[in-house]
């Protein structure tokens, strides 16, 4: 029987964390993962603060043992966009070609895709992936790679290549 994988979704947004704006990207990312058979074990909103983002990533990996942690938001050029820095703090091994594949696909839609600073990497047996904050961009980027994530997680768990 095929293993069912788990996902945790972290929405990084000052406005959403204060209740000033509705989170649309987090639920949309969770919906895509459900379509691919992933169970969402956590969906939270945190402000654009590196320590809080990193702490939530660590919780999702080390306590919840989520197979994949998806952080949406905080990947742009704004001074408050610090999700990639938080991701780099908590990962043990970087996986640079997942974001490269996402940007490559996204560039077919908009030249502004080059303005992202998405990062991805491995912590323990979890894969962490940064996504843009807009619902549309998060879904487009995730859709570019989601079909390969099962294989990545299988290899991460010691499966065959």
N, C-alpha and C positions, 0 to 999 in steps of 0.2 A: 504494500500500500504506500502511496506517495505521502511524504510528510507535508502536513499543513503548516505553513509558516505564519509568523506573527509580525505585526507592524505596530510601531508607535509613531504618532504624528505630533510634532511640536510646531505650533504656530508662533512665530516670533514677530510681535507687533506691539508697540507702545499703545496705540489707540485701541486695539482689540483687548489688550490686557486691562485697560481702564474702562472698558465697556462703552467706549465712544463710537465704535465701529463694529459691525458684525463680521465675524470670521467666516469668509466664504472659501478661502483656499484650503484650510485644514480639512473641513468636511469633504471637499471635492477630491483631495488627495486620498483620504480614507476610502471614499467610494470607488476610486480606481483600484485601490489595493484589494478591496472586497471583490470586485469583478474578477480579479486574478486569483482569488481563493485565499487571500491573507485575512487573518483575524486581527482586528484592531484591538490591542490590549491597553492602549492609552492614547488619549487625545487631549492635549493641554495647550494653553496659551501662556506665553511668558513675554515680558517686556524685552526690548532691545538692550539687554545688559549681559555682557559676556559671561560673568560669573553665574547668572541664573540660567542662561542657555546651556552652559557647560554642565552645571549641576543636574539639569533635567536630562541631558543626554546620558550622563553617567548613570542616573537612576534607571533610565529605560534600558540601558545595556546591562548593568551590573545587578540590578535588583529585579527588574521585570524580565530580563533575558529575552528582549525583543530581538527577533532575527534581523529586522531592518528598522532603523530609526530615520524618519523623514522630517527634516526641519524646513518649513516653508517661511520665507521672509528673511530680511536682514542680509541679503547677498549683493546689494547694490553699492553705490558710491557715497551714499549719505554718511555723514560722520557717525550716526547711530547704527549703521549697518555693520554688525560685528559677528554675525553668525559664522562666517568662515574662520575667524580667529578662535571662536569657541570650539568649533569642530576640530581644528588643528591641535588645540590643547588636549582634547580627550582621545583622539585616535592614536593607535599604535603603528598602523601602516596606512599610508595614503594610497588611494586608488584613483589616480588622476584621469584615467581614460573614460570613466563613467561620466564625469562632468563634460569632458571633451565631446563625447557622443551626444550629450544633451545639447550643448552649444551648437554643434555641427547641425543637428536637426533643426534647432530653433533659428539658426541663421537663414534657413530656407524660407522662414516666415517673416522675419524682421532683422534688419541690420543692427538693431539695438541689442540683440542677443549678446553681442560682444561686450556689453557693459555689465555682465554678471561676474560675480566672483565665487561661483559655486565651488564647493569642495566636497570630497567624499573620502571615506576611509574605513578602516576596520578597527574595532575595539573588542578584544576577546573574540567571541563568536558572533558579534553583531556588525552589520554594515550600516554606516551612517551616511546619509545623503542629504546635501543641502539643495533646496529648490527655491526659485524666485517666490516673491510674496504675492504677486497678483494671481488670482484664480486661473486665468487663462494661461499665463506663462508657466505656472506650476504644473498644470495638467498637460500642457504640450511637452514640457521637458520630461516629466515622469513617463508619459506615454512612449517617448522615444527609447526608453531603456527597460521598462517594466517587464517585457517579455523575456529578458535575459537574467533577471534577478534570481529566479529559482535556481538556475545553473550556478550562479555566483555563490548563492548560499549553500548549495550542495557541496561545492568545492571548499568553501570555508569550513564546513563541518567535516572535512576529510574525505569527501567523496571523490569519485574518479573524474579526471579531466576530459 
